[in-house]
Amino acid sequence: MTDEDWQAARQHAVLAHAAAAERRRLAEQAEAATLVSDFVAEARRRGLPTTRLVARSYDGRARYRTRLHGWYIDRARSRAVDVDGRFHLLTVPRTLRARLLGADPQPSPAPLIIGAGGRDGESLPLRTMLQRRLDAED
């Protein structure tokens, strides 16, 4: 095998690996989006009350109002699902603008495993977290 052949084969393998990883990521995002959508439908069916969501600064010292309404899905109130079925991480940078006008956390794709890869080693499947929230009902 020539050096050029090896480089071409290596490039092909890298691209194939990247494409497979992207397919997995998109499939996981689709599955998580379905879980979140199902959660919203069930929360509405059960009459689970929504609340105005509050964002916190990364250091946890400041709280900022948001325009979002929905349900917190963790005890730390750092993750939520809004009434439109979008997943939000409710941590934002400390800014004067957020202090004066409120924060505007953007939705992000929900992970299938909450906390995966985190330093504390604690992770929980999204399905379990959403079910716990439904079971709490308050």
N, C-alpha and C positions, 0 to 999 in steps of 0.2 A: 504494500500500500504506500503510495507516495504521500508526501507531506500535504499536498493539496487535497488529495482524497481524504486523508484523515481529518483535515480541517473542515471539509465539506460535510463529512459524516458527523463530526462533533457539532457543527452548527445546526444540522438537521435534528440531532438529538436534543439540543438545547431548546430549539423552537417547539418540538413536539412536547417536551416536558412543560414548557410555559403554556402551551395551548391546553394541555390536560389540566394543569393547575387552574387556569382561568375557567374551564368548564366546571370543575369541582366548586370553585368559588361561586359561580353563577347559580349552580344547582342548590347550594347551601343557602344562598340569599333568597332564592325562590321558595324553598321549604320554610325558612324562617318567616318570610312575608306571609305565607299561608297561615302559619301558627299565630302570628300577630292579628291577622284579619279574623281568624276564627275566635280569638280571644275577645276582640271588640264586639263581634256579633253575640257571643255568649254573655259578655258583661252587660250589654244592652238588654238582652233577653231577660237576664236576672234582675235588671233594674239597679245594677251596681252604680252608686253615685260617682260622678266625676268631680274633680277638684281643679282649681286653678294651679297649674304646675309652677314650681319655684326652682330656679337654677341656683347652684352654689359655685363659688369660686373654686379653682383648682386646689387651693390650700384649705378650703372649707370654712374660712373665716367670714366670708360675705355671702349674703343671700340676695338674689335679684328676682324681681317679679318677671313674669313672661306673659305673653298673650295666649299661651297654650292651655287647653283644658284636656284632662284625661285621667289616667290612672297611674300611680306609681306602682312599679312591679317589684321593687326590692325594699328592704327595710331601711337602707341608707337614703332612700329617696333620690338616688342618683341616676336611675333609669326609669323611663316611663313610656307609655303608649298614649298617644293623643287620640282624640275622638275620631280623627280621620284615619286611624290605623297606621300611624307612622311611629317608628321607634325613635326615642331620643335619649342621648346621654346628656344629663342635666348638669354638667360641669363646664364652666366657661372661664376665660381669663378675667382677672380683676381689671375693670376699666372704669373711668369716670363716666363714660357714656352709659354703660350698663347700670351704674349707680343712679344716674339721673333719669334715664329713659327705660330702663329694664333691659333684660338680656333677650336675645333672639337665638336660642339654640336650634341648630338646623337638624332635620331628621337624618338618620344614618341607617344603613342596612343593619338589621338585627342579626347578631351572631347566633348560631345554633347552640353554642356553649358560652354562657356568660362567664367571663373571667378566665377563659382559656389563655394560657401563656402568662398569666399574671404572676407577680413575684410571691404573693402569699400562698400560692398553690391551691387556693380554693376556687373551684369552678362548679357550675351548675347548668344543666341543660335548660335552654330557654323554655321548652315545654313544661318542665317541672316548675320553673319560676312563675310562669303564667298561670298554671293550675293552682299553685299556692295562693296567688292573688285572688283568683276566683273563689277559692274555698274560704278565704278570710272574710270576704263579703263586706268589710267595713272600710 
